[in-house]
């Protein structure tokens, strides 16, 4: 009986000292779908007739398919640099989403894998209520006819997976 009481008291003391850090923390995970509408004026740097570097600076907004949830109605600013040739297209970009409260998440946009129809992205930082959030995204771009001439307009269908620490 004394051993059981001693073990119970010792376990309680360790739990208090650790402050719960020795126990797994629960995380909230969510997946949602959204559509992004973007437009801008790309700068084009022609290297030679077969190669160029393109730098679109895009502004837009995001609408969640559920008409609710995080980032619904968020403003977007996306900067991309891409290298385009006959044999290779490489892309690197960064996108900032700003919600109605001014809190932000920053995404790193990566190359589309060979043969894939969508591109990956990962959440690399957040401010305010989004600090500590982690996430991935798959996005599929649809380019619209540019108007006025020299602009770029696109729609992106996004699948977003977020992990929120508790």
C-alpha positions in Angstrom: 0.0 0.0 0.0 2.8 2.4 0.9 4.5 1.6 -2.5 1.4 2.5 -4.4 1.0 5.8 -2.4 4.6 6.7 -3.0 4.4 6.0 -6.7 1.2 8.1 -7.0 2.7 11.0 -5.1 6.0 10.8 -7.1 4.0 10.7 -10.4 1.9 13.7 -9.4 5.1 15.6 -8.4 6.7 14.8 -11.8 3.6 15.9 -13.7 3.6 19.2 -11.8 7.3 19.8 -12.4 7.1 19.0 -16.1 4.1 21.2 -16.5 2.6 18.7 -18.9 5.5 19.0 -21.3 6.2 15.3 -21.0 2.8 14.5 -22.5 2.0 14.8 -26.1 0.4 18.1 -27.1 -2.7 17.9 -29.2 -2.9 19.7 -32.5 -5.8 20.7 -34.6 -5.7 19.8 -38.3 -7.9 21.2 -41.0 -8.2 20.9 -44.8 -10.1 23.4 -46.8 -10.5 24.4 -50.5 -10.3 27.9 -51.9 -10.0 29.9 -55.0 -7.6 32.7 -55.5 -8.0 35.5 -58.0 -4.7 37.3 -59.0 -3.6 39.9 -61.5 -0.5 42.0 -62.0 2.1 43.3 -64.5 5.0 40.9 -65.0 8.5 42.2 -65.8 10.2 40.2 -68.6 13.9 40.0 -69.0 14.8 38.5 -72.3 18.2 36.7 -72.1 18.3 35.6 -75.7 15.6 34.4 -78.2 15.2 31.0 -76.4 15.4 32.1 -72.7 13.8 34.6 -70.4 13.3 35.5 -66.8 9.8 36.6 -65.8 8.9 38.3 -62.5 5.1 38.8 -61.9 4.1 40.9 -58.9 0.5 39.8 -58.3 -2.2 41.2 -56.1 -5.5 39.5 -55.4 -7.9 37.9 -52.9 -8.9 34.5 -51.7 -12.4 33.0 -51.3 -12.8 29.7 -49.3 -15.3 27.3 -51.0 -17.2 27.1 -47.7 -17.5 31.0 -47.6 -16.1 30.8 -44.1 -13.0 29.9 -42.1 -9.4 31.2 -42.0 -8.2 33.3 -44.9 -11.7 33.7 -46.4 -11.6 37.1 -48.0 -7.9 37.5 -47.4 -5.9 39.9 -49.5 -2.9 38.4 -51.3 0.4 39.6 -52.6 2.5 37.1 -54.5 5.9 37.7 -56.0 7.3 35.1 -58.4 10.6 34.7 -60.3 10.6 32.1 -63.1 13.2 31.1 -65.6 11.8 29.9 -68.9 13.6 28.1 -71.8 12.7 25.4 -74.3 13.9 22.6 -72.0 13.2 23.9 -68.5 10.9 26.2 -66.5 11.9 26.9 -62.9 9.8 28.9 -60.5 10.2 30.2 -57.0 7.7 32.5 -55.3 6.5 33.8 -52.1 2.9 34.7 -51.2 1.5 36.7 -48.3 -2.1 36.4 -47.3 -3.4 39.2 -45.1 -6.7 38.6 -43.2 -9.2 41.3 -42.1 -7.4 41.7 -38.8 -4.0 42.3 -40.5 -2.5 39.0 -39.4 -0.5 37.3 -42.2 0.8 33.9 -43.4 3.7 33.6 -45.8 3.8 30.7 -48.3 6.8 29.5 -50.3 5.7 28.5 -53.8 7.7 25.7 -55.4 8.3 24.2 -58.9 5.6 22.0 -60.4 6.9 18.5 -60.3 7.4 16.9 -63.8 4.2 15.5 -65.1 2.1 17.0 -62.3 -1.0 19.2 -62.9 -0.6 21.1 -59.6 2.2 22.8 -57.8 3.2 22.5 -54.1 3.6 25.2 -51.5 4.5 25.3 -47.8 3.6 27.7 -45.1 6.9 29.2 -43.8 5.7 31.9 -41.3 2.8 33.5 -39.7 2.1 36.6 -37.6 -0.5 37.3 -34.9 -2.9 34.4 -34.4 -1.1 32.4 -37.2 2.2 32.2 -35.3 3.3 28.6 -35.1 0.9 27.4 -37.8 2.3 24.8 -40.3 0.8 23.9 -43.6 1.0 22.7 -47.1 -0.9 23.6 -50.2 -1.4 22.2 -53.7 -2.5 24.8 -56.2 -3.6 24.6 -59.8 -3.4 27.7 -62.0 -5.7 28.7 -64.8 -4.4 31.7 -66.9 -7.0 34.1 -68.2 -6.7 36.2 -71.3 -4.6 39.3 -70.3 -6.5 42.5 -70.3 -5.2 45.1 -70.7 -2.2 44.0 -72.8 0.9 43.3 -70.9 -0.8 42.2 -67.7 -1.3 38.7 -66.3 -4.5 37.4 -64.7 -5.1 34.0 -63.2 -7.3 31.9 -61.0 -5.8 29.4 -58.6 -7.7 26.4 -57.2 -6.1 25.5 -53.8 -6.2 22.6 -51.4 -4.8 23.8 -48.1 -3.8 21.6 -45.2 -3.1 23.4 -41.9 -1.8 22.1 -38.5 -2.6 24.5 -35.6 -0.7 24.0 -32.4 -2.8 24.0 -29.3 
